[in-house]
Amino acid sequence: MRDVVISKFKASAALKTDFASKNWEQVAAVVRFCAQTLQSGNKIMLFGNGGSAADAQHIAAEFVNRLHKTRRARPPLAAIALTTDTSILTSISNDSDFSFIFSRQIQALGKPGDIAWGFSTSGNSPNLINAVTAAREMGIATLGFTGGGGGALGPLLDHHFTVESEEVTRIQEVHITLAHVICELIEEELHLNR
């Protein structure tokens, strides 16, 4: 059991380190882009399915509240998880189709200058593809975290990070670390931690 536990942690750490080495410049560019978006009064809409839904909610909370609780309070940053309103999610699923649960919300809540940020380990979830398509049609920038080759979602995204793994758990571990890093650096970029 000891060796299995250690090997899982090593695999996660190696994948994260490799990802950071290959993508740090793109991470920096996305941080600047997101910071400009928030500073201009626009918002970030986050969404995903399953564990990725939890990641979307988690990061939306970090933006609205703050990432570092030990630092001074900062102004809230405009972010919303499109995964949390059960009445909206179930009514769209019941009356129309589950594949439109995020695109309908983007059409209702989004405006040009916002960011639609999707999390998908496969990159092939129809509801994320529809959401990104709707965002693009509205002039909303798109950011996505995927795994493997990025699936059908990858080519549709303005800003795309894909984790080179087929293991859902490892992909999600990189996604949440990356999202934390982006959030932390946005706080720094906007001078909110001084």
C-alpha positions in Angstrom: 0.0 0.0 0.0 2.8 2.4 0.9 4.4 2.1 -2.6 1.1 2.6 -4.3 0.3 5.7 -2.4 3.8 7.2 -3.1 3.6 6.3 -6.7 0.2 8.1 -7.1 1.6 11.2 -5.6 4.8 11.0 -7.7 2.7 10.6 -10.9 0.6 13.6 -10.0 3.6 15.8 -9.1 5.4 14.8 -12.3 2.4 15.6 -14.5 2.0 19.0 -12.9 5.6 19.9 -13.2 5.7 18.8 -16.8 2.6 20.8 -17.6 3.9 23.9 -15.9 7.2 23.7 -17.8 5.4 23.5 -21.1 2.7 26.0 -20.5 4.0 28.7 -18.2 4.0 31.4 -20.9 0.4 30.7 -21.9 -0.6 30.7 -18.2 1.0 34.2 -17.8 -0.9 35.4 -20.9 -4.2 34.0 -19.6 -3.6 35.7 -16.2 -3.1 39.0 -17.9 -6.2 38.5 -20.1 -8.4 37.5 -17.2 -7.1 40.4 -15.0 -7.9 42.9 -17.8 -11.4 41.4 -18.2 -12.2 41.7 -14.5 -10.6 45.1 -14.2 -12.8 46.4 -17.1 -16.0 45.3 -15.2 -16.7 42.1 -17.0 -17.2 38.7 -15.5 -16.0 35.1 -15.7 -18.6 32.3 -16.1 -17.3 28.8 -15.1 -18.9 25.5 -15.9 -18.2 21.7 -16.2 -19.7 18.3 -15.4 -19.2 16.1 -12.3 -15.9 16.8 -10.7 -15.3 19.5 -13.2 -18.5 21.2 -12.0 -17.1 21.1 -8.5 -13.9 22.8 -9.8 -16.0 25.5 -11.5 -17.8 26.2 -8.3 -14.6 26.1 -6.3 -12.8 28.6 -8.5 -15.8 30.9 -8.8 -15.8 31.1 -5.0 -12.1 31.9 -4.9 -12.7 34.9 -7.3 -15.8 36.2 -5.4 -14.3 35.8 -2.0 -10.5 35.5 -2.0 -7.9 32.8 -2.5 -5.6 33.8 0.4 -7.5 34.1 3.6 -4.3 35.1 5.5 -3.9 38.3 3.4 -5.9 41.4 3.7 -9.5 41.5 2.4 -9.8 42.4 -1.2 -12.7 43.6 -3.5 -14.7 40.7 -4.9 -14.0 39.7 -8.5 -17.0 39.0 -10.7 -17.3 35.2 -11.3 -20.3 32.9 -11.4 -20.5 29.1 -11.6 -23.2 28.0 -14.1 -23.4 24.7 -12.3 -25.2 25.7 -9.1 -28.8 26.7 -9.8 -30.7 23.4 -9.7 -33.9 25.0 -10.9 -32.2 26.3 -14.0 -30.3 23.1 -14.6 -33.3 20.8 -14.2 -35.8 23.0 -16.1 -33.5 23.2 -19.1 -32.8 19.5 -18.9 -36.5 18.6 -18.5 -38.0 21.1 -21.0 -35.3 21.0 -23.6 -32.1 19.0 -23.4 -29.2 18.6 -20.9 -26.8 19.6 -23.7 -28.1 23.2 -23.4 -27.8 23.7 -19.6 -24.7 26.0 -19.9 -25.4 27.6 -23.3 -28.8 28.9 -22.2 -27.2 30.5 -19.2 -24.5 32.1 -21.2 -27.1 33.5 -23.6 -29.0 34.9 -20.7 -26.2 36.2 -18.5 -23.2 36.8 -20.8 -22.2 39.8 -22.7 -19.2 40.7 -25.0 -16.1 41.2 -22.9 -16.9 38.4 -20.5 -15.1 35.0 -20.4 -16.7 31.6 -20.6 -14.4 29.1 -18.8 -15.1 25.4 -19.2 -13.6 22.4 -17.5 -13.8 19.0 -19.3 -11.4 16.1 -18.8 -12.5 14.6 -22.2 -13.2 17.8 -24.2 -16.2 16.0 -25.8 -19.1 17.0 -23.5 -21.9 18.3 -25.7 -23.1 20.8 -23.1 -19.6 22.4 -23.0 -19.3 22.4 -26.8 -22.7 24.1 -27.0 -21.7 26.6 -24.3 -18.5 27.6 -26.1 -20.3 27.8 -29.4 -22.9 30.1 -27.9 -20.2 32.2 -26.2 -18.3 32.6 -29.5 -21.4 33.7 -31.3 -22.0 36.4 -28.7 -18.4 37.8 -28.8 -17.5 36.2 -25.4 -14.0 35.0 -25.0 -13.5 31.3 -24.3 -11.1 29.5 -22.0 -11.0 25.8 -21.5 -9.2 23.1 -19.5 -9.2 19.6 -21.1 -7.3 16.4 -21.0 -5.9 14.0 -23.6 -5.9 15.6 -27.0 -8.5 18.2 -26.1 -11.4 16.5 -27.8 -13.9 18.4 -30.0 -13.8 21.3 -27.5 -10.1 22.2 -28.0 -10.2 23.8 -31.4 -13.2 25.9 -30.5 -11.4 27.7 -27.6 -9.6 31.0 -27.7 -7.4 29.9 -24.8 -6.9 26.2 -24.3 -5.0 24.2 -21.7 -4.9 20.4 -22.2 -3.3 18.0 -19.8 -1.4 15.2 -21.6 -3.0 12.3 -19.8 -5.9 10.0 -20.2 -6.4 9.5 -16.5 -9.3 11.5 -15.3 -8.0 11.8 -11.7 -4.6 13.1 -12.8 -6.2 15.5 -15.3 -8.4 17.0 -12.6 -5.5 17.4 -10.2 -3.7 19.5 -12.8 -6.8 21.5 -13.6 -7.4 22.5 -10.0 -3.8 23.4 -9.4 -3.7 25.4 -12.6 -6.9 27.2 -11.7 -5.5 28.0 -8.3 -2.3 29.4 -9.8 -4.3 31.5 -12.3 -6.5 32.9 -9.5 -3.5 33.7 -7.3 -1.7 35.4 -10.1 -4.7 37.5 -11.1 -4.9 38.7 -7.5 -1.2 39.7 -7.8 -1.7 41.3 -11.2 -4.5 43.4 -9.9 -2.4 44.3 -6.8 -5.1 42.9 -4.5 -2.8 41.2 -2.0 -0.8 44.1 -0.8 
